[in-house]
Amino acid sequence: MDLLDLFGFLLLGGGAWFWLDSLNARQQAISATKAACNSEGLQLLDDTVAIHRLSLRRDSAGVLRIHRIYDFEYSDTGNDRTAGSVVLLGKRVLVINLNLKRTPHLQLLH
């Protein structure tokens, strides 16, 4: 095995890790979003979230983590669609933003 093979295996392993980490983070975002919608009496449409932005940020301890912003849509009546977003730093949900028509609402999670 030469250096090029080793580099290829490392690249393949890193890609597999990132893919699995992204699936886990997305599932965390879906679970948190469903819980937030349920607590407000809303319906998460399509039961899914979509990645909006991906970057690197440091957490409060200074550790570099993947920062993800997901968009989703929800409804209060089932006849309308309203956009919201959820922000994750690593696997930790930081903010769920519900743009409620009745009153602006921002749910901070700690």
N, CA, C and O atoms as a GROMACS GRO file, in nm:
protein
  440
    1MET      N    1   0.085  -0.117   0.000
    1MET     CA    2   0.000   0.000   0.000
    1MET      C    3   0.090   0.124   0.000
    1MET      O    4   0.179   0.138   0.084
    2ASP      N    5   0.066   0.211  -0.094
    2ASP     CA    6   0.146   0.332  -0.100
    2ASP      C    7   0.070   0.450  -0.039
    2ASP      O    8  -0.042   0.434   0.009
    3LEU      N    9   0.130   0.566  -0.042
    3LEU     CA   10   0.074   0.686   0.020
    3LEU      C   11  -0.057   0.727  -0.046
    3LEU      O   12  -0.148   0.775   0.022
    4LEU      N   13  -0.069   0.711  -0.176
    4LEU     CA   14  -0.191   0.748  -0.248
    4LEU      C   15  -0.308   0.661  -0.205
    4LEU      O   16  -0.420   0.710  -0.191
    5ASP      N   17  -0.285   0.531  -0.185
    5ASP     CA   18  -0.390   0.442  -0.136
    5ASP      C   19  -0.434   0.482   0.004
    5ASP      O   20  -0.554   0.485   0.033
    6LEU      N   21  -0.340   0.512   0.090
    6LEU     CA   22  -0.370   0.554   0.226
    6LEU      C   23  -0.453   0.682   0.226
    6LEU      O   24  -0.551   0.695   0.300
    7PHE      N   25  -0.414   0.778   0.142
    7PHE     CA   26  -0.488   0.903   0.130
    7PHE      C   27  -0.631   0.876   0.081
    7PHE      O   28  -0.726   0.937   0.130
    8GLY      N   29  -0.646   0.784  -0.014
    8GLY     CA   30  -0.779   0.749  -0.065
    8GLY      C   31  -0.866   0.688   0.042
    8GLY      O   32  -0.984   0.721   0.052
    9PHE      N   33  -0.810   0.598   0.124
    9PHE     CA   34  -0.886   0.537   0.233
    9PHE      C   35  -0.926   0.641   0.338
    9PHE      O   36  -1.038   0.638   0.390
   10LEU      N   37  -0.835   0.731   0.369
   10LEU     CA   38  -0.867   0.837   0.465
   10LEU      C   39  -0.978   0.928   0.413
   10LEU      O   40  -1.068   0.967   0.488
   11LEU      N   41  -0.972   0.961   0.287
   11LEU     CA   42  -1.073   1.045   0.225
   11LEU      C   43  -1.209   0.974   0.224
   11LEU      O   44  -1.311   1.035   0.254
   12LEU      N   45  -1.208   0.847   0.190
   12LEU     CA   46  -1.331   0.769   0.188
   12LEU      C   47  -1.389   0.756   0.330
   12LEU      O   48  -1.510   0.769   0.349
   13GLY      N   49  -1.303   0.730   0.427
   13GLY     CA   50  -1.348   0.720   0.566
   13GLY      C   51  -1.402   0.852   0.618
   13GLY      O   52  -1.503   0.854   0.690
   14GLY      N   53  -1.337   0.962   0.584
   14GLY     CA   54  -1.386   1.094   0.625
   14GLY      C   55  -1.520   1.127   0.563
   14GLY      O   56  -1.606   1.186   0.628
   15GLY      N   57  -1.538   1.089   0.438
   15GLY     CA   58  -1.666   1.112   0.371
   15GLY      C   59  -1.777   1.030   0.434
   15GLY      O   60  -1.889   1.080   0.452
   16ALA      N   61  -1.748   0.905   0.468
   16ALA     CA   62  -1.848   0.819   0.533
   16ALA      C   63  -1.883   0.875   0.671
   16ALA      O   64  -2.001   0.877   0.708
   17TRP      N   65  -1.783   0.920   0.748
   17TRP     CA   66  -1.810   0.980   0.879
   17TRP      C   67  -1.898   1.103   0.865
   17TRP      O   68  -1.995   1.118   0.940
   18PHE      N   69  -1.868   1.191   0.770
   18PHE     CA   70  -1.946   1.313   0.751
   18PHE      C   71  -2.089   1.280   0.712
   18PHE      O   72  -2.182   1.344   0.759
   19TRP      N   73  -2.108   1.181   0.626
   19TRP     CA   74  -2.241   1.142   0.582
   19TRP      C   75  -2.323   1.090   0.701
   19TRP      O   76  -2.437   1.131   0.720
   20LEU      N   77  -2.264   1.001   0.782
   20LEU     CA   78  -2.335   0.948   0.899
   20LEU      C   79  -2.362   1.057   1.002
   20LEU      O   80  -2.470   1.061   1.061
   21ASP      N   81  -2.266   1.146   1.025
   21ASP     CA   82  -2.284   1.257   1.119
   21ASP      C   83  -2.396   1.349   1.072
   21ASP      O   84  -2.474   1.398   1.153
   22SER      N   85  -2.404   1.372   0.941
   22SER     CA   86  -2.510   1.458   0.887
   22SER      C   87  -2.647   1.393   0.902
   22SER      O   88  -2.744   1.462   0.932
   23LEU      N   89  -2.656   1.262   0.883
   23LEU     CA   90  -2.783   1.192   0.903
   23LEU      C   91  -2.828   1.201   1.049
   23LEU      O   92  -2.946   1.224   1.077
   24ASN      N   93  -2.734   1.184   1.143
   24ASN     CA   94  -2.767   1.193   1.285
   24ASN      C   95  -2.809   1.335   1.324
   24ASN      O   96  -2.905   1.353   1.399
   25ALA      N   97  -2.739   1.436   1.272
   25ALA     CA   98  -2.774   1.575   1.302
   25ALA      C   99  -2.911   1.609   1.245
   25ALA      O  100  -2.990   1.678   1.310
   26ARG      N  101  -2.940   1.562   1.124
   26ARG     CA  102  -3.071   1.587   1.061
   26ARG      C  103  -3.182   1.523   1.144
   26ARG      O  104  -3.287   1.584   1.164
   27GLN      N  105  -3.159   1.401   1.193
   27GLN     CA  106  -3.260   1.335   1.276
   27GLN      C  107  -3.281   1.412   1.407
   27GLN      O  108  -3.393   1.422   1.455
   28GLN      N  109  -3.174   1.464   1.463
   28GLN     CA  110  -3.184   1.546   1.584
   28GLN      C  111  -3.267   1.670   1.557
   28GLN      O  112  -3.350   1.709   1.639
   29ALA      N  113  -3.245   1.733   1.441
   29ALA     CA  114  -3.320   1.853   1.403
   29ALA      C  115  -3.468   1.820   1.384
   29ALA      O  116  -3.554   1.897   1.426
   30ILE      N  117  -3.498   1.708   1.320
   30ILE     CA  118  -3.637   1.669   1.299
   30ILE      C  119  -3.706   1.644   1.432
   30ILE      O  120  -3.818   1.691   1.453
   31SER      N  121  -3.642   1.572   1.522
   31SER     CA  122  -3.701   1.543   1.653
   31SER      C  123  -3.729   1.670   1.732
   31SER      O  124  -3.836   1.686   1.790
   32ALA      N  125  -3.632   1.761   1.735
   32ALA     CA  126  -3.650   1.887   1.808
   32ALA      C  127  -3.759   1.973   1.746
   32ALA      O  128  -3.836   2.037   1.817
   33THR      N  129  -3.765   1.974   1.613
   33THR     CA  130  -3.865   2.054   1.543
   33THR      C  131  -4.004   1.997   1.566
   33THR      O  132  -4.098   2.073   1.588
   34LYS      N  133  -4.019   1.865   1.561
   34LYS     CA  134  -4.149   1.803   1.589
   34LYS      C  135  -4.196   1.837   1.730
   34LYS      O  136  -4.313   1.870   1.751
   35ALA      N  137  -4.105   1.829   1.826
   35ALA     CA  138  -4.141   1.859   1.964
   35ALA      C  139  -4.184   2.006   1.979
   35ALA      O  140  -4.281   2.035   2.049
   36ALA      N  141  -4.112   2.098   1.915
   36ALA     CA  142  -4.147   2.239   1.922
   36ALA      C  143  -4.282   2.266   1.856
   36ALA      O  144  -4.364   2.341   1.909
   37CYS      N  145  -4.306   2.204   1.741
   37CYS     CA  146  -4.434   2.221   1.673
   37CYS      C  147  -4.548   2.164   1.757
   37CYS      O  148  -4.653   2.226   1.770
   38ASN      N  149  -4.528   2.045   1.815
   38ASN     CA  150  -4.632   1.985   1.899
   38ASN      C  151  -4.663   2.072   2.020
   38ASN      O  152  -4.779   2.085   2.058
   39SER      N  153  -4.561   2.131   2.080
   39SER     CA  154  -4.584   2.214   2.199
   39SER      C  155  -4.661   2.342   2.166
   39SER      O  156  -4.724   2.400   2.254
   40GLU      N  157  -4.657   2.385   2.041
   40GLU     CA  158  -4.730   2.504   1.997
   40GLU      C  159  -4.861   2.469   1.926
   40GLU      O  160  -4.932   2.559   1.881
   41GLY      N  161  -4.894   2.341   1.917
   41GLY     CA  162  -5.016   2.299   1.849
   41GLY      C  163  -5.007   2.312   1.698
   41GLY      O  164  -5.108   2.337   1.632
   42LEU      N  165  -4.887   2.295   1.644
   42LEU     CA  166  -4.863   2.309   1.501
   42LEU      C  167  -4.831   2.173   1.440
   42LEU      O  168  -4.797   2.078   1.511
   43GLN      N  169  -4.842   2.165   1.308
   43GLN     CA  170  -4.810   2.043   1.235
   43GLN      C  171  -4.685   2.065   1.151
   43GLN      O  172  -4.682   2.155   1.068
   44LEU      N  173  -4.582   1.983   1.173
   44LEU     CA  174  -4.461   1.986   1.090
   44LEU      C  175  -4.495   1.923   0.957
   44LEU      O  176  -4.525   1.804   0.950
   45LEU      N  177  -4.489   2.002   0.851
   45LEU     CA  178  -4.527   1.951   0.719
   45LEU      C  179  -4.416   1.864   0.661
   45LEU      O  180  -4.298   1.895   0.675
   46ASP      N  181  -4.454   1.759   0.597
   46ASP     CA  182  -4.364   1.663   0.533
   46ASP      C  183  -4.275   1.589   0.634
   46ASP      O  184  -4.194   1.506   0.594
   47ASP      N  185  -4.288   1.619   0.762
   47ASP     CA  186  -4.208   1.555   0.867
   47ASP      C  187  -4.059   1.555   0.836
   47ASP      O  188  -3.990   1.456   0.860
   48THR      N  189  -4.010   1.665   0.784
   48THR     CA  190  -3.869   1.671   0.747
   48THR      C  191  -3.814   1.813   0.756
   48THR      O  192  -3.889   1.910   0.767
   49VAL      N  193  -3.683   1.822   0.750
   49VAL     CA  194  -3.611   1.950   0.745
   49VAL      C  195  -3.516   1.943   0.626
   49VAL      O  196  -3.478   1.835   0.580
   50ALA      N  197  -3.477   2.060   0.576
   50ALA     CA  198  -3.384   2.066   0.462
   50ALA      C  199  -3.266   2.155   0.499
   50ALA      O  200  -3.284   2.263   0.556
   51ILE      N  201  -3.146   2.111   0.465
   51ILE     CA  202  -3.026   2.188   0.499
   51ILE      C  203  -3.028   2.321   0.423
   51ILE      O  204  -3.054   2.325   0.303
   52HIS      N  205  -2.999   2.427   0.496
   52HIS     CA  206  -2.993   2.561   0.437
   52HIS      C  207  -2.850   2.612   0.431
   52HIS      O  208  -2.806   2.670   0.331
   53ARG      N  209  -2.777   2.591   0.541
   53ARG     CA  210  -2.639   2.640   0.548
   53ARG      C  211  -2.555   2.544   0.633
   53ARG      O  212  -2.603   2.485   0.730
   54LEU      N  213  -2.430   2.530   0.593
   54LEU     CA  214  -2.336   2.442   0.661
   54LEU      C  215  -2.204   2.517   0.673
   54LEU      O  216  -2.151   2.566   0.574
   55SER      N  217  -2.151   2.525   0.796
   55SER     CA  218  -2.025   2.596   0.817
   55SER      C  219  -1.957   2.539   0.942
   55SER      O  220  -2.011   2.451   1.008
   56LEU      N  221  -1.840   2.591   0.973
   56LEU     CA  222  -1.768   2.553   1.095
   56LEU      C  223  -1.772   2.670   1.192
   56LEU      O  224  -1.751   2.784   1.153
   57ARG      N  225  -1.800   2.640   1.318
   57ARG     CA  226  -1.802   2.742   1.424
   57ARG      C  227  -1.745   2.680   1.551
   57ARG      O  228  -1.743   2.558   1.567
   58ARG      N  229  -1.701   2.765   1.640
   58ARG     CA  230  -1.652   2.719   1.770
   58ARG      C  231  -1.765   2.725   1.872
   58ARG      O  232  -1.846   2.818   1.872
   59ASP      N  233  -1.768   2.625   1.959
   59ASP     CA  234  -1.867   2.627   2.067
   59ASP      C  235  -1.815   2.709   2.184
   59ASP      O  236  -1.709   2.771   2.173
   60SER      N  237  -1.886   2.709   2.295
   60SER     CA  238  -1.848   2.792   2.410
   60SER      C  239  -1.715   2.748   2.472
   60SER      O  240  -1.650   2.827   2.541
   61ALA      N  241  -1.674   2.623   2.449
   61ALA     CA  242  -1.546   2.573   2.501
   61ALA      C  243  -1.432   2.594   2.402
   61ALA      O  244  -1.318   2.560   2.432
   62GLY      N  245  -1.463   2.652   2.286
   62GLY     CA  246  -1.360   2.677   2.186
   62GLY      C  247  -1.334   2.561   2.092
   62GLY      O  248  -1.240   2.567   2.012
   63VAL      N  249  -1.415   2.457   2.099
   63VAL     CA  250  -1.399   2.340   2.013
   63VAL      C  251  -1.469   2.368   1.879
   63VAL      O  252  -1.582   2.416   1.876
   64LEU      N  253  -1.400   2.336   1.770
   64LEU     CA  254  -1.455   2.356   1.636
   64LEU      C  255  -1.561   2.251   1.609
   64LEU      O  256  -1.534   2.131   1.620
   65ARG      N  257  -1.682   2.295   1.573
   65ARG     CA  258  -1.795   2.206   1.547
   65ARG      C  259  -1.859   2.242   1.413
   65ARG      O  260  -1.836   2.350   1.358
   66ILE      N  261  -1.938   2.151   1.362
   66ILE     CA  262  -2.014   2.178   1.239
   66ILE      C  263  -2.141   2.253   1.277
   66ILE      O  264  -2.218   2.207   1.362
   67HIS      N  265  -2.162   2.367   1.215
   67HIS     CA  266  -2.278   2.453   1.238
   67HIS      C  267  -2.374   2.432   1.121
   67HIS      O  268  -2.339   2.456   1.006
   68ARG      N  269  -2.496   2.387   1.152
   68ARG     CA  270  -2.594   2.358   1.048
   68ARG      C  271  -2.720   2.439   1.073
   68ARG      O  272  -2.766   2.453   1.186
   69ILE      N  273  -2.777   2.491   0.965
   69ILE     CA  274  -2.908   2.556   0.971
   69ILE      C  275  -3.000   2.480   0.877
   69ILE      O  276  -2.971   2.464   0.759
   70TYR      N  277  -3.112   2.433   0.932
   70TYR     CA  278  -3.211   2.360   0.854
   70TYR      C  279  -3.337   2.444   0.844
   70TYR      O  280  -3.374   2.512   0.939
   71ASP      N  281  -3.403   2.438   0.728
   71ASP     CA  282  -3.533   2.502   0.709
   71ASP      C  283  -3.641   2.395   0.714
   71ASP      O  284  -3.616   2.278   0.682
   72PHE      N  285  -3.760   2.434   0.754
   72PHE     CA  286  -3.875   2.344   0.754
   72PHE      C  287  -4.001   2.428   0.735
   72PHE      O  288  -3.997   2.550   0.743
   73GLU      N  289  -4.111   2.360   0.710
   73GLU     CA  290  -4.240   2.427   0.697
   73GLU      C  291  -4.338   2.362   0.794
   73GLU      O  292  -4.333   2.242   0.818
   74TYR      N  293  -4.426   2.444   0.849
   74TYR     CA  294  -4.527   2.395   0.940
   74TYR      C  295  -4.659   2.465   0.910
   74TYR      O  296  -4.663   2.563   0.835
   75SER      N  297  -4.765   2.414   0.970
   75SER     CA  298  -4.897   2.470   0.948
   75SER      C  299  -4.974   2.469   1.079
   75SER      O  300  -4.957   2.380   1.162
   76ASP      N  301  -5.060   2.569   1.097
   76ASP     CA  302  -5.145   2.570   1.215
   76ASP      C  303  -5.284   2.515   1.182
   76ASP      O  304  -5.353   2.467   1.272
   77THR      N  305  -5.325   2.522   1.057
   77THR     CA  306  -5.457   2.474   1.017
   77THR      C  307  -5.452   2.357   0.921
   77THR      O  308  -5.552   2.288   0.904
   78GLY      N  309  -5.339   2.333   0.859
   78GLY     CA  310  -5.327   2.230   0.757
   78GLY      C  311  -5.350   2.284   0.617
   78GLY      O  312  -5.329   2.213   0.519
   79ASN      N  313  -5.394   2.410   0.608
   79ASN     CA  314  -5.423   2.472   0.479
   79ASN      C  315  -5.319   2.575   0.439
   79ASN      O  316  -5.326   2.629   0.328
   80ASP      N  317  -5.226   2.604   0.524
   80ASP     CA  318  -5.124   2.705   0.494
   80ASP      C  319  -4.986   2.648   0.522
   80ASP      O  320  -4.972   2.544   0.587
   81ARG      N  321  -4.885   2.716   0.474
   81ARG     CA  322  -4.746   2.676   0.496
   81ARG      C  323  -4.669   2.797   0.549
   81ARG      O  324  -4.675   2.905   0.490
   82THR      N  325  -4.598   2.778   0.658
   82THR     CA  326  -4.516   2.883   0.715
   82THR      C  327  -4.375   2.829   0.734
   82THR      O  328  -4.357   2.715   0.778
   83ALA      N  329  -4.276   2.911   0.701
   83ALA     CA  330  -4.136   2.867   0.710
   83ALA      C  331  -4.081   2.887   0.850
   83ALA      O  332  -4.117   2.983   0.919
   84GLY      N  333  -3.995   2.797   0.891
   84GLY     CA  334  -3.923   2.806   1.016
   84GLY      C  335  -3.781   2.755   0.995
   84GLY      O  336  -3.746   2.710   0.887
   85SER      N  337  -3.700   2.764   1.100
   85SER     CA  338  -3.564   2.714   1.090
   85SER      C  339  -3.518   2.660   1.224
   85SER      O  340  -3.571   2.696   1.329
   86VAL      N  341  -3.418   2.573   1.218
   86VAL     CA  342  -3.357   2.516   1.338
   86VAL      C  343  -3.206   2.521   1.319
   86VAL      O  344  -3.155   2.490   1.211
   87VAL      N  345  -3.135   2.561   1.425
   87VAL     CA  346  -2.989   2.578   1.420
   87VAL      C  347  -2.925   2.476   1.513
   87VAL      O  348  -2.962   2.465   1.630
   88LEU      N  349  -2.827   2.402   1.460
   88LEU     CA  350  -2.752   2.306   1.539
   88LEU      C  351  -2.604   2.341   1.536
   88LEU      O  352  -2.552   2.385   1.434
   89LEU      N  353  -2.538   2.321   1.648
   89LEU     CA  354  -2.393   2.333   1.658
   89LEU      C  355  -2.344   2.197   1.707
   89LEU      O  356  -2.361   2.162   1.823
   90GLY      N  357  -2.284   2.122   1.617
   90GLY     CA  358  -2.254   1.982   1.646
   90GLY      C  359  -2.385   1.906   1.647
   90GLY      O  360  -2.459   1.910   1.549
   91LYS      N  361  -2.414   1.838   1.755
   91LYS     CA  362  -2.542   1.769   1.768
   91LYS      C  363  -2.637   1.844   1.862
   91LYS      O  364  -2.746   1.797   1.891
   92ARG      N  365  -2.595   1.959   1.907
   92ARG     CA  366  -2.674   2.038   2.003
   92ARG      C  367  -2.764   2.137   1.930
   92ARG      O  368  -2.718   2.216   1.847
   93VAL      N  369  -2.894   2.132   1.961
   93VAL     CA  370  -2.990   2.226   1.904
   93VAL      C  371  -2.977   2.358   1.979
   93VAL      O  372  -2.995   2.363   2.101
   94LEU      N  373  -2.946   2.466   1.905
   94LEU     CA  374  -2.932   2.597   1.967
   94LEU      C  375  -3.061   2.676   1.966
   94LEU      O  376  -3.103   2.729   2.068
   95VAL      N  377  -3.126   2.684   1.849
   95VAL     CA  378  -3.245   2.768   1.833
   95VAL      C  379  -3.343   2.701   1.737
   95VAL      O  380  -3.304   2.644   1.636
   96ILE      N  381  -3.471   2.710   1.772
   96ILE     CA  382  -3.577   2.674   1.679
   96ILE      C  383  -3.658   2.800   1.656
   96ILE      O  384  -3.712   2.859   1.750
   97ASN      N  385  -3.665   2.843   1.531
   97ASN     CA  386  -3.733   2.967   1.496
   97ASN      C  387  -3.866   2.935   1.430
   97ASN      O  388  -3.872   2.882   1.320
   98LEU      N  389  -3.974   2.968   1.502
   98LEU     CA  390  -4.109   2.954   1.448
   98LEU      C  391  -4.162   3.094   1.420
   98LEU      O  392  -4.179   3.173   1.513
   99ASN      N  393  -4.186   3.124   1.296
   99ASN     CA  394  -4.238   3.256   1.259
   99ASN      C  395  -4.389   3.256   1.269
   99ASN      O  396  -4.459   3.260   1.168
  100LEU      N  397  -4.438   3.250   1.392
  100LEU     CA  398  -4.581   3.238   1.414
  100LEU      C  399  -4.652   3.366   1.373
  100LEU      O  400  -4.603   3.476   1.396
  101LYS      N  401  -4.770   3.349   1.312
  101LYS     CA  402  -4.848   3.464   1.267
  101LYS      C  403  -4.911   3.538   1.385
  101LYS      O  404  -4.926   3.660   1.381
  102ARG      N  405  -4.947   3.463   1.490
  102ARG     CA  406  -5.016   3.528   1.601
  102ARG      C  407  -4.922   3.613   1.685
  102ARG      O  408  -4.957   3.724   1.724
  103THR      N  409  -4.803   3.563   1.712
  103THR     CA  410  -4.701   3.640   1.782
  103THR      C  411  -4.566   3.586   1.742
  103THR      O  412  -4.550   3.465   1.725
  104PRO      N  413  -4.467   3.672   1.725
  104PRO     CA  414  -4.334   3.621   1.695
  104PRO      C  415  -4.286   3.533   1.809
  104PRO      O  416  -4.306   3.565   1.926
  105HIS      N  417  -4.222   3.423   1.775
  105HIS     CA  418  -4.180   3.328   1.876
  105HIS      C  419  -4.043   3.273   1.840
  105HIS      O  420  -4.019   3.229   1.728
  106LEU      N  421  -3.956   3.278   1.936
  106LEU     CA  422  -3.823   3.222   1.919
  106LEU      C  423  -3.797   3.134   2.038
  106LEU      O  424  -3.800   3.180   2.152
  107GLN      N  425  -3.773   3.008   2.013
  107GLN     CA  426  -3.752   2.913   2.121
  107GLN      C  427  -3.603   2.886   2.136
  107GLN      O  428  -3.541   2.828   2.047
  108LEU      N  429  -3.546   2.930   2.248
  108LEU     CA  430  -3.404   2.909   2.275
  108LEU      C  431  -3.388   2.783   2.360
  108LEU      O  432  -3.460   2.764   2.458
  109LEU      N  433  -3.295   2.699   2.321
  109LEU     CA  434  -3.270   2.576   2.395
  109LEU      C  435  -3.131   2.580   2.455
  109LEU      O  436  -3.036   2.619   2.387
  110HIS      N  437  -3.118   2.542   2.579
  110HIS     CA  438  -2.988   2.540   2.646
  110HIS      C  439  -2.963   2.407   2.707
  110HIS      O  440  -2.858   2.385   2.768
   0.00000   0.00000   0.00000
